[in-house]
Amino acid sequence: MRISDFMVSAAAGLVATVLLAPGAVQAEVTFDWATVGNVGNGASGFGYGAVAYEYRISKHEVTNTQYAEFLNAVDATGANTLSLYNGDMTGNFGGIEFQAGNADGSKYVVQTGRGNTPVTYVSWYDAARFSNWLHNGQGTGSTEAGAYDMSLLETDPSAISRDTGATHFITSEDEWYKAAYHWGETVDGFYYTYATTSNDLPASDQPGDDATGVNYYNDDGNNGNGFNDGYAATGSTAFPGAVSPFTEVGAYTDADSPYGVFDLNGNVSEWNEALIGSDRGLRGGGWSSGAGNLAVSFRSQLDPITENGNVGFRVGSIVPVPEPASAMLLALGLGLVSRRR
């Protein structure tokens, strides 16, 4: 390999490392990020989606594997003093078991086949604490401060809001909405109707049959399970024998948003930061939601303590700036390439 090629390769690798892993501590939980640009875009006709800065959003919902790693890190003994684990996670609508006999740090175990499905039975406060943990470098990082001041739970829960220095966070409603529906070409106010880069209602179908589909409830009267084309399973008592209502995150490979984000429609409804009265916002619709919940016009909310089998979340983060040394290496490498030319 020529020296110039090596320098460019090394510089690019260092920059990629910084982009993928900001922060001082190497993380066990990693995400595929989509960067949302077009800074200063206009809002939709419904008044949402305008964002005046660049940010990142996880391409996929937080999974059972990721959340189990979080539980084992912050609740190694299984005391569950912060109620981060809900026993219903063990059932058809969950994916994580608690095994008291396991060694400390491994008491929370992902159920077979559900590691890459979205975590459910998580409250808005659970999502905030998960975000704090990411902000604080994971491991033994605090769940109580960083992105959100959880001490306010004792005095004024509605006052909990994102700290200006947060590196990881629950997405704001506008951040979520823009990543889902904004057309992603220029800075304007054009929005698709659905978070699948389309104005046409996506099919409720199995990913293997229709990669442009979405996991939502659509009873066309022809199938006993309530889904078009024999969709496999809801897991509710109405459909005995079903195993799980969820598809793996990203399974609908051709149904991503204009910014390359998956499952913003369907699978699970997702928490956002919006404060609506004393409730917190939800967007996107889930496996048990009707078609109307998928649309750009639909807004929902729940008490932030709610934990059920149709609600999960994803996270956002800042766009990291390359470290000076990495930037210099990259500049040097590009300069060498320029000289060769």
C-alpha positions as YAML, in Angstrom:
chain: A
units: angstrom
residues:
- id: 1
  name: MET
  ca: [0.00, 0.00, 0.00]
- id: 2
  name: ARG
  ca: [1.32, 3.46, -0.88]
- id: 3
  name: ILE
  ca: [1.96, 5.88, 2.01]
- id: 4
  name: SER
  ca: [-0.61, 8.32, 0.66]
- id: 5
  name: ASP
  ca: [-3.26, 5.58, 0.52]
- id: 6
  name: PHE
  ca: [-2.42, 4.49, 4.06]
- id: 7
  name: MET
  ca: [-2.72, 8.03, 5.41]
- id: 8
  name: VAL
  ca: [-6.12, 8.54, 3.82]
- id: 9
  name: SER
  ca: [-7.33, 5.15, 5.07]
- id: 10
  name: ALA
  ca: [-6.08, 5.78, 8.60]
- id: 11
  name: ALA
  ca: [-7.53, 9.27, 8.73]
- id: 12
  name: ALA
  ca: [-10.90, 8.09, 7.48]
- id: 13
  name: GLY
  ca: [-10.88, 5.26, 10.03]
- id: 14
  name: LEU
  ca: [-10.16, 7.64, 12.90]
- id: 15
  name: VAL
  ca: [-12.93, 9.98, 11.83]
- id: 16
  name: ALA
  ca: [-15.35, 7.05, 11.51]
- id: 17
  name: THR
  ca: [-14.43, 5.95, 15.03]
- id: 18
  name: VAL
  ca: [-15.19, 9.40, 16.40]
- id: 19
  name: LEU
  ca: [-18.47, 9.57, 14.52]
- id: 20
  name: LEU
  ca: [-19.65, 6.18, 15.71]
- id: 21
  name: ALA
  ca: [-18.50, 6.32, 19.31]
- id: 22
  name: PRO
  ca: [-18.53, 9.83, 20.80]
- id: 23
  name: GLY
  ca: [-17.74, 10.06, 24.50]
- id: 24
  name: ALA
  ca: [-14.95, 8.90, 26.75]
- id: 25
  name: VAL
  ca: [-16.15, 5.37, 27.49]
- id: 26
  name: GLN
  ca: [-16.45, 2.54, 24.99]
- id: 27
  name: ALA
  ca: [-20.03, 1.37, 24.94]
- id: 28
  name: GLU
  ca: [-21.52, -2.08, 24.90]
- id: 29
  name: VAL
  ca: [-24.73, -0.77, 23.35]
- id: 30
  name: THR
  ca: [-24.27, 0.67, 19.88]
- id: 31
  name: PHE
  ca: [-26.66, 2.13, 17.35]
- id: 32
  name: ASP
  ca: [-26.88, 2.64, 13.63]
- id: 33
  name: TRP
  ca: [-27.46, 6.37, 13.29]
- id: 34
  name: ALA
  ca: [-29.18, 8.40, 10.61]
- id: 35
  name: THR
  ca: [-28.09, 12.02, 10.35]
- id: 36
  name: VAL
  ca: [-30.95, 14.44, 9.77]
- id: 37
  name: GLY
  ca: [-29.81, 17.58, 8.01]
- id: 38
  name: ASN
  ca: [-31.65, 20.18, 5.93]
- id: 39
  name: VAL
  ca: [-31.27, 22.58, 8.85]
- id: 40
  name: GLY
  ca: [-34.03, 25.14, 9.27]
- id: 41
  name: ASN
  ca: [-36.70, 23.26, 7.33]
- id: 42
  name: GLY
  ca: [-40.28, 24.47, 7.46]
- id: 43
  name: ALA
  ca: [-43.00, 22.80, 9.51]
- id: 44
  name: SER
  ca: [-45.74, 20.68, 7.98]
- id: 45
  name: GLY
  ca: [-49.27, 21.95, 7.55]
- id: 46
  name: PHE
  ca: [-49.99, 20.39, 10.93]
- id: 47
  name: GLY
  ca: [-47.37, 22.57, 12.60]
- id: 48
  name: TYR
  ca: [-44.67, 19.99, 13.32]
- id: 49
  name: GLY
  ca: [-41.25, 19.01, 12.00]
- id: 50
  name: ALA
  ca: [-39.31, 22.29, 11.87]
- id: 51
  name: VAL
  ca: [-35.80, 21.75, 13.31]
- id: 52
  name: ALA
  ca: [-33.08, 24.40, 13.25]
- id: 53
  name: TYR
  ca: [-30.06, 22.13, 13.76]
- id: 54
  name: GLU
  ca: [-28.52, 18.88, 12.56]
- id: 55
  name: TYR
  ca: [-29.01, 15.81, 14.74]
- id: 56
  name: ARG
  ca: [-28.93, 12.03, 14.66]
- id: 57
  name: ILE
  ca: [-31.69, 9.50, 15.30]
- id: 58
  name: SER
  ca: [-31.29, 5.75, 15.77]
- id: 59
  name: LYS
  ca: [-32.30, 3.92, 12.61]
- id: 60
  name: HIS
  ca: [-34.07, 1.31, 14.71]
- id: 61
  name: GLU
  ca: [-36.15, 1.14, 17.86]
- id: 62
  name: VAL
  ca: [-34.31, 0.18, 21.05]
- id: 63
  name: THR
  ca: [-34.26, -3.61, 21.13]
- id: 64
  name: ASN
  ca: [-34.62, -6.18, 23.89]
- id: 65
  name: THR
  ca: [-30.90, -6.98, 23.62]
- id: 66
  name: GLN
  ca: [-29.94, -3.34, 24.10]
- id: 67
  name: TYR
  ca: [-32.31, -2.83, 26.99]
- id: 68
  name: ALA
  ca: [-31.23, -6.05, 28.72]
- id: 69
  name: GLU
  ca: [-27.62, -4.86, 28.59]
- id: 70
  name: PHE
  ca: [-28.76, -1.63, 30.19]
- id: 71
  name: LEU
  ca: [-30.60, -3.52, 32.95]
- id: 72
  name: ASN
  ca: [-27.64, -5.75, 33.72]
- id: 73
  name: ALA
  ca: [-25.34, -2.74, 33.91]
- id: 74
  name: VAL
  ca: [-27.44, -0.48, 36.15]
- id: 75
  name: ASP
  ca: [-29.29, -3.13, 38.15]
- id: 76
  name: ALA
  ca: [-26.73, -5.90, 38.47]
- id: 77
  name: THR
  ca: [-28.30, -7.43, 41.60]
- id: 78
  name: GLY
  ca: [-31.85, -7.41, 40.25]
- id: 79
  name: ALA
  ca: [-33.21, -5.19, 43.02]
- id: 80
  name: ASN
  ca: [-35.17, -3.17, 40.43]
- id: 81
  name: THR
  ca: [-35.44, -0.18, 42.76]
- id: 82
  name: LEU
  ca: [-36.14, 2.17, 39.84]
- id: 83
  name: SER
  ca: [-38.76, -0.15, 38.31]
- id: 84
  name: LEU
  ca: [-36.82, -0.32, 35.06]
- id: 85
  name: TYR
  ca: [-37.99, -3.90, 34.56]
- id: 86
  name: ASN
  ca: [-41.64, -4.88, 34.21]
- id: 87
  name: GLY
  ca: [-42.52, -8.53, 34.81]
- id: 88
  name: ASP
  ca: [-44.79, -8.46, 31.77]
- id: 89
  name: MET
  ca: [-41.67, -8.27, 29.62]
- id: 90
  name: THR
  ca: [-41.57, -12.04, 30.00]
- id: 91
  name: GLY
  ca: [-44.84, -12.58, 28.11]
- id: 92
  name: ASN
  ca: [-45.93, -12.53, 24.48]
- id: 93
  name: PHE
  ca: [-45.63, -8.76, 24.29]
- id: 94
  name: GLY
  ca: [-42.15, -8.65, 25.81]
- id: 95
  name: GLY
  ca: [-38.80, -10.30, 25.35]
- id: 96
  name: ILE
  ca: [-36.73, -10.15, 28.57]
- id: 97
  name: GLU
  ca: [-36.80, -12.62, 31.47]
- id: 98
  name: PHE
  ca: [-35.57, -12.07, 35.01]
- id: 99
  name: GLN
  ca: [-33.58, -15.04, 36.33]
- id: 100
  name: ALA
  ca: [-32.85, -14.46, 40.01]
- id: 101
  name: GLY
  ca: [-30.42, -17.37, 40.26]
- id: 102
  name: ASN
  ca: [-28.01, -15.93, 37.72]
- id: 103
  name: ALA
  ca: [-24.84, -14.16, 38.76]
- id: 104
  name: ASP
  ca: [-24.96, -10.42, 39.37]
- id: 105
  name: GLY
  ca: [-24.78, -8.56, 36.10]
- id: 106
  name: SER
  ca: [-26.50, -11.30, 34.11]
- id: 107
  name: LYS
  ca: [-29.92, -11.61, 35.74]
- id: 108
  name: TYR
  ca: [-31.80, -10.12, 32.80]
- id: 109
  name: VAL
  ca: [-31.89, -12.54, 29.88]
- id: 110
  name: VAL
  ca: [-33.28, -11.99, 26.40]
- id: 111
  name: GLN
  ca: [-35.86, -14.55, 25.35]
- id: 112
  name: THR
  ca: [-34.95, -16.76, 22.41]
- id: 113
  name: GLY
  ca: [-35.68, -15.12, 19.09]
- id: 114
  name: ARG
  ca: [-36.54, -11.72, 20.55]
- id: 115
  name: GLY
  ca: [-33.19, -10.00, 20.86]
- id: 116
  name: ASN
  ca: [-33.72, -7.88, 17.78]
- id: 117
  name: THR
  ca: [-37.37, -7.02, 18.38]
- id: 118
  name: PRO
  ca: [-38.29, -3.73, 20.07]
- id: 119
  name: VAL
  ca: [-38.35, -3.52, 23.84]
- id: 120
  name: THR
  ca: [-41.80, -2.85, 25.29]
- id: 121
  name: TYR
  ca: [-43.30, -2.23, 28.74]
- id: 122
  name: VAL
  ca: [-41.04, 0.79, 29.09]
- id: 123
  name: SER
  ca: [-42.36, 4.03, 30.55]
- id: 124
  name: TRP
  ca: [-41.27, 7.48, 29.39]
- id: 125
  name: TYR
  ca: [-39.19, 7.67, 32.57]
- id: 126
  name: ASP
  ca: [-37.45, 4.38, 31.67]
- id: 127
  name: ALA
  ca: [-36.56, 5.86, 28.29]
- id: 128
  name: ALA
  ca: [-35.22, 9.01, 29.99]
- id: 129
  name: ARG
  ca: [-33.05, 6.94, 32.34]
- id: 130
  name: PHE
  ca: [-31.75, 4.85, 29.44]
- id: 131
  name: SER
  ca: [-30.81, 8.13, 27.72]
- id: 132
  name: ASN
  ca: [-29.01, 9.35, 30.86]
- id: 133
  name: TRP
  ca: [-27.06, 6.10, 30.94]
- id: 134
  name: LEU
  ca: [-25.98, 6.55, 27.32]
- id: 135
  name: HIS
  ca: [-25.07, 10.18, 27.99]
- id: 136
  name: ASN
  ca: [-22.92, 9.12, 30.96]
- id: 137
  name: GLY
  ca: [-20.91, 6.57, 29.00]
- id: 138
  name: GLN
  ca: [-22.90, 3.42, 29.85]
- id: 139
  name: GLY
  ca: [-21.28, 0.91, 32.21]
- id: 140
  name: THR
  ca: [-21.86, 2.20, 35.72]
- id: 141
  name: GLY
  ca: [-23.01, 5.58, 34.40]
- id: 142
  name: SER
  ca: [-25.79, 7.35, 36.28]
- id: 143
  name: THR
  ca: [-29.41, 6.96, 35.26]
- id: 144
  name: GLU
  ca: [-30.54, 9.98, 37.29]
- id: 145
  name: ALA
  ca: [-28.87, 12.95, 35.63]
- id: 146
  name: GLY
  ca: [-27.12, 13.96, 32.44]
- id: 147
  name: ALA
  ca: [-29.76, 14.33, 29.75]
- id: 148
  name: TYR
  ca: [-32.68, 14.55, 32.20]
- id: 149
  name: ASP
  ca: [-32.86, 15.49, 35.89]
- id: 150
  name: MET
  ca: [-34.83, 12.62, 37.35]
- id: 151
  name: SER
  ca: [-34.83, 14.14, 40.85]
- id: 152
  name: LEU
  ca: [-37.75, 16.23, 39.58]
- id: 153
  name: LEU
  ca: [-39.90, 13.11, 39.74]
- id: 154
  name: GLU
  ca: [-40.30, 13.82, 43.44]
- id: 155
  name: THR
  ca: [-41.45, 17.41, 43.00]
- id: 156
  name: ASP
  ca: [-42.60, 18.20, 39.46]
- id: 157
  name: PRO
  ca: [-42.40, 15.40, 36.86]
- id: 158
  name: SER
  ca: [-43.70, 17.68, 34.14]
- id: 159
  name: ALA
  ca: [-40.62, 19.87, 34.59]
- id: 160
  name: ILE
  ca: [-38.30, 17.11, 33.39]
- id: 161
  name: SER
  ca: [-36.78, 18.34, 30.14]
- id: 162
  name: ARG
  ca: [-33.65, 17.77, 28.08]
- id: 163
  name: ASP
  ca: [-30.46, 19.35, 29.39]
- id: 164
  name: THR
  ca: [-28.79, 21.63, 26.86]
- id: 165
  name: GLY
  ca: [-25.61, 19.54, 27.04]
- id: 166
  name: ALA
  ca: [-27.30, 16.18, 26.43]
- id: 167
  name: THR
  ca: [-25.47, 13.91, 24.00]
- id: 168
  name: HIS
  ca: [-28.19, 11.22, 23.93]
- id: 169
  name: PHE
  ca: [-31.89, 11.77, 24.45]
- id: 170
  name: ILE
  ca: [-35.47, 10.84, 23.69]
- id: 171
  name: THR
  ca: [-36.24, 12.64, 20.45]
- id: 172
  name: SER
  ca: [-38.36, 15.75, 20.57]
- id: 173
  name: GLU
  ca: [-41.65, 15.58, 18.73]
- id: 174
  name: ASP
  ca: [-40.28, 17.78, 15.94]
- id: 175
  name: GLU
  ca: [-37.10, 15.69, 15.65]
- id: 176
  name: TRP
  ca: [-39.08, 12.47, 15.44]
- id: 177
  name: TYR
  ca: [-41.60, 13.95, 13.01]
- id: 178
  name: LYS
  ca: [-38.97, 15.38, 10.68]
- id: 179
  name: ALA
  ca: [-37.03, 12.11, 10.54]
- id: 180
  name: ALA
  ca: [-40.27, 10.28, 9.75]
- id: 181
  name: TYR
  ca: [-42.11, 12.44, 7.23]
- id: 182
  name: HIS
  ca: [-39.98, 15.31, 5.89]
- id: 183
  name: TRP
  ca: [-39.07, 14.56, 2.29]
- id: 184
  name: GLY
  ca: [-35.37, 15.02, 2.94]
- id: 185
  name: GLU
  ca: [-34.34, 16.68, -0.31]
- id: 186
  name: THR
  ca: [-34.30, 20.40, 0.39]
- id: 187
  name: VAL
  ca: [-35.14, 22.84, 3.17]
- id: 188
  name: ASP
  ca: [-38.87, 23.25, 2.71]
- id: 189
  name: GLY
  ca: [-42.17, 22.21, 4.22]
- id: 190
  name: PHE
  ca: [-43.00, 19.18, 2.08]
- id: 191
  name: TYR
  ca: [-43.92, 16.07, 4.07]
- id: 192
  name: TYR
  ca: [-45.00, 12.60, 3.05]
- id: 193
  name: THR
  ca: [-48.21, 11.17, 4.51]
- id: 194
  name: TYR
  ca: [-46.44, 8.07, 5.82]
- id: 195
  name: ALA
  ca: [-42.99, 7.40, 7.27]
- id: 196
  name: THR
  ca: [-42.20, 5.06, 4.39]
- id: 197
  name: THR
  ca: [-41.27, 7.80, 1.89]
- id: 198
  name: SER
  ca: [-44.74, 7.53, 0.40]
- id: 199
  name: ASN
  ca: [-48.18, 9.11, 0.33]
- id: 200
  name: ASP
  ca: [-49.78, 5.70, -0.12]
- id: 201
  name: LEU
  ca: [-50.93, 3.64, 2.84]
- id: 202
  name: PRO
  ca: [-48.42, 0.80, 3.29]
- id: 203
  name: ALA
  ca: [-49.64, -2.76, 3.34]
- id: 204
  name: SER
  ca: [-50.04, -4.67, 6.58]
- id: 205
  name: ASP
  ca: [-48.06, -7.69, 5.56]
- id: 206
  name: GLN
  ca: [-45.18, -9.96, 6.44]
- id: 207
  name: PRO
  ca: [-41.74, -8.48, 5.66]
- id: 208
  name: GLY
  ca: [-40.87, -11.45, 3.47]
- id: 209
  name: ASP
  ca: [-43.98, -10.91, 1.36]
- id: 210
  name: ASP
  ca: [-43.79, -7.13, 1.10]
- id: 211
  name: ALA
  ca: [-40.62, -5.32, 2.08]
- id: 212
  name: THR
  ca: [-42.45, -1.98, 1.69]
- id: 213
  name: GLY
  ca: [-45.06, -2.98, 4.28]
- id: 214
  name: VAL
  ca: [-45.61, -2.00, 7.91]
- id: 215
  name: ASN
  ca: [-46.52, -4.00, 11.02]
- id: 216
  name: TYR
  ca: [-49.90, -2.53, 12.02]
- id: 217
  name: TYR
  ca: [-53.44, -3.77, 12.58]
- id: 218
  name: ASN
  ca: [-55.58, -3.91, 9.47]
- id: 219
  name: ASP
  ca: [-58.50, -6.31, 9.64]
- id: 220
  name: ASP
  ca: [-59.64, -6.78, 6.07]
- id: 221
  name: GLY
  ca: [-62.19, -9.40, 7.11]
- id: 222
  name: ASN
  ca: [-60.43, -12.20, 5.26]
- id: 223
  name: ASN
  ca: [-58.00, -13.43, 7.88]
- id: 224
  name: GLY
  ca: [-58.67, -14.61, 11.39]
- id: 225
  name: ASN
  ca: [-55.58, -12.93, 12.76]
- id: 226
  name: GLY
  ca: [-56.71, -9.44, 11.78]
- id: 227
  name: PHE
  ca: [-53.89, -8.73, 9.34]
- id: 228
  name: ASN
  ca: [-53.75, -8.66, 5.58]
- id: 229
  name: ASP
  ca: [-52.31, -11.63, 3.74]
- id: 230
  name: GLY
  ca: [-52.04, -13.94, 6.75]
- id: 231
  name: TYR
  ca: [-49.65, -11.79, 8.74]
- id: 232
  name: ALA
  ca: [-48.10, -14.08, 11.33]
- id: 233
  name: ALA
  ca: [-49.31, -13.36, 14.74]
- id: 234
  name: THR
  ca: [-50.37, -10.81, 17.23]
- id: 235
  name: GLY
  ca: [-49.82, -12.65, 20.46]
- id: 236
  name: SER
  ca: [-53.02, -11.39, 22.09]
- id: 237
  name: THR
  ca: [-55.60, -13.66, 23.71]
- id: 238
  name: ALA
  ca: [-57.83, -13.02, 20.71]
- id: 239
  name: PHE
  ca: [-55.36, -14.96, 18.59]
- id: 240
  name: PRO
  ca: [-54.35, -18.07, 20.59]
- id: 241
  name: GLY
  ca: [-51.14, -19.77, 19.64]
- id: 242
  name: ALA
  ca: [-49.49, -16.61, 18.44]
- id: 243
  name: VAL
  ca: [-45.93, -16.16, 19.62]
- id: 244
  name: SER
  ca: [-45.14, -12.46, 19.32]
- id: 245
  name: PRO
  ca: [-46.68, -9.45, 17.61]
- id: 246
  name: PHE
  ca: [-43.37, -7.93, 16.59]
- id: 247
  name: THR
  ca: [-41.13, -8.03, 13.59]
- id: 248
  name: GLU
  ca: [-37.41, -7.59, 14.01]
- id: 249
  name: VAL
  ca: [-36.32, -3.98, 13.71]
- id: 250
  name: GLY
  ca: [-35.52, -3.04, 10.12]
- id: 251
  name: ALA
  ca: [-37.21, -6.15, 8.72]
- id: 252
  name: TYR
  ca: [-39.15, -4.06, 6.19]
- id: 253
  name: THR
  ca: [-36.06, -3.22, 4.21]
- id: 254
  name: ASP
  ca: [-37.79, -0.97, 1.65]
- id: 255
  name: ALA
  ca: [-40.03, 0.93, 4.05]
- id: 256
  name: ASP
  ca: [-37.57, 3.40, 5.54]
- id: 257
  name: SER
  ca: [-38.17, 7.13, 5.87]
- id: 258
  name: PRO
  ca: [-36.53, 9.73, 3.59]
- id: 259
  name: TYR
  ca: [-33.63, 9.89, 6.08]
- id: 260
  name: GLY
  ca: [-33.16, 6.12, 6.16]
- id: 261
  name: VAL
  ca: [-34.94, 5.38, 9.46]
- id: 262
  name: PHE
  ca: [-36.94, 2.17, 9.88]
- id: 263
  name: ASP
  ca: [-40.19, 1.28, 11.67]
- id: 264
  name: LEU
  ca: [-41.22, 4.86, 12.38]
- id: 265
  name: ASN
  ca: [-44.61, 3.54, 11.33]
- id: 266
  name: GLY
  ca: [-45.74, 0.32, 12.99]
- id: 267
  name: ASN
  ca: [-44.11, -2.31, 15.21]
- id: 268
  name: VAL
  ca: [-44.45, -0.16, 18.36]
- id: 269
  name: SER
  ca: [-45.64, 3.37, 19.07]
- id: 270
  name: GLU
  ca: [-42.72, 5.50, 20.22]
- id: 271
  name: TRP
  ca: [-42.31, 7.98, 23.05]
- id: 272
  name: ASN
  ca: [-41.18, 11.51, 22.29]
- id: 273
  name: GLU
  ca: [-40.43, 14.47, 24.56]
- id: 274
  name: ALA
  ca: [-43.65, 16.42, 23.95]
- id: 275
  name: LEU
  ca: [-45.44, 17.48, 27.13]
- id: 276
  name: ILE
  ca: [-49.20, 17.46, 26.53]
- id: 277
  name: GLY
  ca: [-50.85, 18.42, 29.79]
- id: 278
  name: SER
  ca: [-49.13, 15.99, 32.13]
- id: 279
  name: ASP
  ca: [-48.86, 13.33, 29.43]
- id: 280
  name: ARG
  ca: [-45.96, 12.64, 27.07]
- id: 281
  name: GLY
  ca: [-46.19, 12.34, 23.31]
- id: 282
  name: LEU
  ca: [-46.38, 9.23, 21.15]
- id: 283
  name: ARG
  ca: [-46.03, 8.93, 17.40]
- id: 284
  name: GLY
  ca: [-46.03, 6.34, 14.64]
- id: 285
  name: GLY
  ca: [-48.52, 3.66, 15.68]
- id: 286
  name: GLY
  ca: [-47.70, 0.09, 16.60]
- id: 287
  name: TRP
  ca: [-48.65, -3.50, 15.80]
- id: 288
  name: SER
  ca: [-52.10, -3.11, 17.39]
- id: 289
  name: SER
  ca: [-52.76, 0.35, 15.92]
- id: 290
  name: GLY
  ca: [-55.10, 1.07, 13.04]
- id: 291
  name: ALA
  ca: [-53.99, 2.64, 9.78]
- id: 292
  name: GLY
  ca: [-54.97, 6.13, 10.94]
- id: 293
  name: ASN
  ca: [-52.25, 6.10, 13.60]
- id: 294
  name: LEU
  ca: [-49.53, 5.91, 10.94]
- id: 295
  name: ALA
  ca: [-50.37, 9.16, 9.18]
- id: 296
  name: VAL
  ca: [-48.48, 12.46, 9.35]
- id: 297
  name: SER
  ca: [-51.60, 14.03, 10.86]
- id: 298
  name: PHE
  ca: [-51.92, 11.67, 13.84]
- id: 299
  name: ARG
  ca: [-50.70, 12.70, 17.29]
- id: 300
  name: SER
  ca: [-51.09, 10.68, 20.48]
- id: 301
  name: GLN
  ca: [-50.19, 10.84, 24.15]
- id: 302
  name: LEU
  ca: [-50.06, 8.73, 27.32]
- id: 303
  name: ASP
  ca: [-49.36, 9.12, 31.01]
- id: 304
  name: PRO
  ca: [-45.54, 8.84, 31.18]
- id: 305
  name: ILE
  ca: [-45.76, 6.05, 33.76]
- id: 306
  name: THR
  ca: [-47.59, 3.84, 31.23]
- id: 307
  name: GLU
  ca: [-45.94, 0.53, 30.37]
- id: 308
  name: ASN
  ca: [-47.65, -1.66, 27.81]
- id: 309
  name: GLY
  ca: [-46.95, -4.06, 24.97]
- id: 310
  name: ASN
  ca: [-47.54, -1.61, 22.15]
- id: 311
  name: VAL
  ca: [-45.13, 1.15, 23.23]
- id: 312
  name: GLY
  ca: [-41.36, 1.40, 22.88]
- id: 313
  name: PHE
  ca: [-38.86, 4.11, 21.99]
- id: 314
  name: ARG
  ca: [-35.79, 5.11, 20.02]
- id: 315
  name: VAL
  ca: [-33.06, 7.60, 20.87]
- id: 316
  name: GLY
  ca: [-31.46, 10.64, 19.31]
- id: 317
  name: SER
  ca: [-27.97, 12.06, 19.68]
- id: 318
  name: ILE
  ca: [-25.90, 15.05, 18.71]
- id: 319
  name: VAL
  ca: [-23.75, 14.94, 15.60]
- id: 320
  name: PRO
  ca: [-20.21, 14.55, 16.99]
- id: 321
  name: VAL
  ca: [-17.39, 16.80, 15.82]
- id: 322
  name: PRO
  ca: [-14.17, 15.02, 14.77]
- id: 323
  name: GLU
  ca: [-11.32, 15.43, 17.26]
- id: 324
  name: PRO
  ca: [-8.64, 17.92, 16.17]
- id: 325
  name: ALA
  ca: [-6.02, 15.21, 15.64]
- id: 326
  name: SER
  ca: [-8.37, 13.20, 13.47]
- id: 327
  name: ALA
  ca: [-9.34, 16.25, 11.47]
- id: 328
  name: MET
  ca: [-5.67, 17.06, 10.89]
- id: 329
  name: LEU
  ca: [-4.92, 13.52, 9.75]
- id: 330
  name: LEU
  ca: [-7.84, 13.61, 7.38]
- id: 331
  name: ALA
  ca: [-6.74, 16.98, 5.98]
- id: 332
  name: LEU
  ca: [-3.18, 15.68, 5.56]
- id: 333
  name: GLY
  ca: [-4.41, 12.59, 3.79]
- id: 334
  name: LEU
  ca: [-6.60, 14.57, 1.45]
- id: 335
  name: GLY
  ca: [-3.69, 16.91, 0.76]
- id: 336
  name: LEU
  ca: [-1.48, 13.97, -0.21]
- id: 337
  name: VAL
  ca: [-4.15, 12.69, -2.56]
- id: 338
  name: SER
  ca: [-4.44, 16.15, -4.09]
- id: 339
  name: ARG
  ca: [-0.66, 16.28, -4.67]
- id: 340
  name: ARG
  ca: [-0.67, 12.91, -6.38]
- id: 341
  name: ARG
  ca: [-3.37, 14.17, -8.70]
...
